[in-house]
Amino acid sequence: MCSTESGEQYLAEEDREALLEVAREAIRYGLDKHAPMPVNLSLYPDALKVTRASFVTLLKDNRLRGCIGHLEATQPVVRDVAENAFAAAFQDPRFAPLEAAELEQLEIHISLLTPAQPIDVESEHDLIAQLRPGVDGLILQEGYHRGTFLPSVWEQLPEPALFLRHLKMKAGLPGDYWSERLRVSRYTTESFPQA
């Protein structure tokens, strides 16, 4: 699940507002042109040209309507947000593509991720003890199995053991699975607007 969560603020309020508007414009452009919106970097301040990974979450009537993002930073954040907004609206496999009538009902939330840091763990119990509820976004990976939960998921799954169990299932693994080959990383987010 995706949503919003509180975290340290790095962007000025006007930059946050600009990114929210870029996300909405990318969705409008997608409705009109059926294609991702090109982003002219020269129109944006330096703060929005920094390479950062993002997730864009769409809510309608307080229910998830789409959520797509990147775990690794590969492009300027303004481009990443535009790309993820388009994908959340039209390419999230869990939902039908967004229709024009839904646009005005959408709440758009953006989460900017810090680089993921590996967590050294000796056991599942050790991992659970190291988790920071409400703070950590978590990535689990083993072979082709990979899943992440943004920190906001702690709102629905506040117990670390339950959080981890559901994340394993999201990654396509059994809820009680554990292996020495399982790789775990954590990240935090700057999210806006605040819930």
C-alpha positions in Angstrom: 0.0 0.0 0.0 1.1 3.6 -0.6 0.1 6.8 1.1 1.7 9.7 2.9 3.9 9.8 6.0 5.7 12.5 7.9 9.4 12.9 7.6 12.2 15.4 7.5 11.5 18.3 5.2 14.1 19.2 2.6 12.0 21.1 0.0 10.6 24.6 0.5 6.8 24.8 0.5 6.8 26.4 -2.9 8.8 23.5 -4.4 6.4 21.0 -2.8 3.5 22.9 -4.4 5.3 22.9 -7.7 5.8 19.1 -7.6 2.1 18.6 -6.7 1.1 20.7 -9.7 3.5 18.8 -12.0 1.9 15.6 -10.9 -1.6 16.9 -11.6 -0.5 18.4 -15.0 1.1 15.0 -15.9 -2.2 13.3 -15.3 -4.2 15.9 -17.3 -1.6 15.6 -20.1 -2.1 11.8 -20.0 -5.8 12.1 -20.2 -5.5 14.5 -23.3 -2.6 12.9 -25.1 -2.5 9.3 -23.8 1.2 9.7 -23.3 3.6 10.8 -20.6 4.2 14.6 -20.3 7.6 15.9 -21.4 9.3 17.9 -18.7 11.4 21.0 -19.7 13.9 21.2 -16.9 14.8 24.9 -17.6 11.3 25.9 -16.3 12.1 24.6 -12.8 14.3 25.7 -9.9 17.5 23.8 -9.0 15.8 22.1 -6.0 13.6 20.2 -8.4 16.4 19.2 -10.7 18.2 17.2 -8.0 18.2 13.4 -8.6 15.8 11.8 -6.2 13.5 8.8 -6.2 9.8 9.3 -5.7 6.4 7.6 -5.3 3.2 9.2 -6.4 0.0 8.0 -4.6 -3.5 8.8 -5.8 -6.4 8.6 -3.5 -10.1 8.9 -4.3 -12.6 9.0 -1.5 -9.7 8.3 0.9 -9.1 5.0 -0.9 -6.1 4.0 -2.9 -6.6 4.7 -6.7 -3.0 4.2 -7.9 0.6 4.2 -6.6 3.7 3.9 -8.6 7.3 4.9 -7.8 11.0 4.2 -8.0 13.2 2.9 -5.3 16.4 4.2 -6.9 17.1 7.8 -7.9 17.9 7.9 -11.6 16.6 11.3 -12.8 15.7 14.8 -11.7 12.9 14.7 -9.2 10.5 16.8 -11.3 10.8 14.3 -14.1 10.5 11.3 -11.7 7.3 12.8 -10.2 5.8 13.5 -13.7 6.6 10.0 -14.8 5.2 8.3 -11.7 2.0 10.4 -11.6 1.3 9.3 -15.2 2.1 5.7 -14.3 0.0 5.8 -11.1 -3.0 7.1 -13.0 -2.8 4.9 -16.1 -0.5 2.0 -15.6 -1.0 0.7 -12.0 -2.0 -3.0 -12.8 -4.3 -3.1 -9.7 -6.6 -0.4 -11.2 -8.4 0.5 -14.4 -6.8 3.5 -16.1 -8.0 6.8 -14.7 -11.0 8.5 -16.4 -11.3 12.3 -16.9 -14.3 12.4 -14.6 -12.2 11.2 -11.7 -9.5 13.9 -11.9 -11.2 16.5 -9.7 -11.8 13.9 -7.0 -8.2 12.8 -6.8 -5.9 13.6 -3.9 -2.3 13.5 -5.0 0.5 12.6 -2.5 4.2 12.6 -3.2 6.9 10.7 -1.2 10.5 11.5 -1.9 12.9 8.7 -0.8 16.3 8.8 0.8 18.8 6.3 -0.6 18.1 2.8 0.8 20.6 1.5 3.4 21.2 -2.2 4.0 20.3 -3.6 7.4 22.6 -6.3 8.8 20.4 -8.9 10.5 21.1 -12.3 11.9 17.5 -13.5 12.2 13.9 -12.4 11.7 13.7 -11.6 15.4 16.8 -9.3 15.0 15.2 -7.5 12.0 11.9 -7.0 13.9 13.9 -5.5 16.8 15.7 -3.1 14.5 12.6 -1.7 12.7 11.4 1.8 13.5 7.6 1.9 13.2 6.3 5.0 11.4 9.8 5.9 10.2 11.2 3.1 8.1 10.3 2.2 4.6 11.5 -1.3 4.0 12.7 -3.3 1.0 12.9 -7.1 1.0 14.6 -8.9 -1.8 15.6 -12.5 -2.6 16.2 -13.5 -6.2 13.2 -12.4 -8.3 11.1 -11.7 -5.2 11.1 -8.0 -4.2 8.7 -5.8 -2.3 8.6 -2.5 -0.5 6.3 -0.7 2.0 6.5 3.0 2.4 6.6 4.3 6.0 2.9 5.2 5.7 2.0 1.5 5.8 2.8 1.5 9.5 -0.6 3.3 9.9 -2.4 0.1 8.8 0.2 -2.4 10.2 1.7 -0.9 13.3 3.1 -4.1 14.7 6.6 -4.8 13.3 6.1 -8.6 13.0 2.8 -8.0 11.1 4.4 -5.3 8.9 7.2 -7.7 8.0 4.8 -10.6 7.4 2.6 -8.6 5.0 5.7 -7.2 3.2 7.0 -10.8 2.6 3.7 -11.7 1.1 3.7 -8.6 -1.1 7.2 -9.7 -2.4 5.6 -13.1 -3.3 7.1 -15.0 -0.4 5.2 -16.9 2.4 4.4 -14.8 5.4 6.5 -17.0 7.7 9.5 -17.2 5.2 13.0 -16.6 6.4 16.3 -17.2 4.7 20.0 -16.1 5.1 19.8 -15.0 1.5 17.0 -12.4 2.2 18.4 -8.9 1.7 16.8 -6.1 3.7 17.2 -2.3 3.3 15.5 0.7 4.8 14.8 4.3 3.7 12.8 7.3 5.0 10.6 9.7 3.1 9.7 13.3 2.8 6.0 13.3 2.1 3.4 15.9 1.2 0.9 17.2 1.6 0.6 15.9 5.2 -2.4 13.8 5.9 
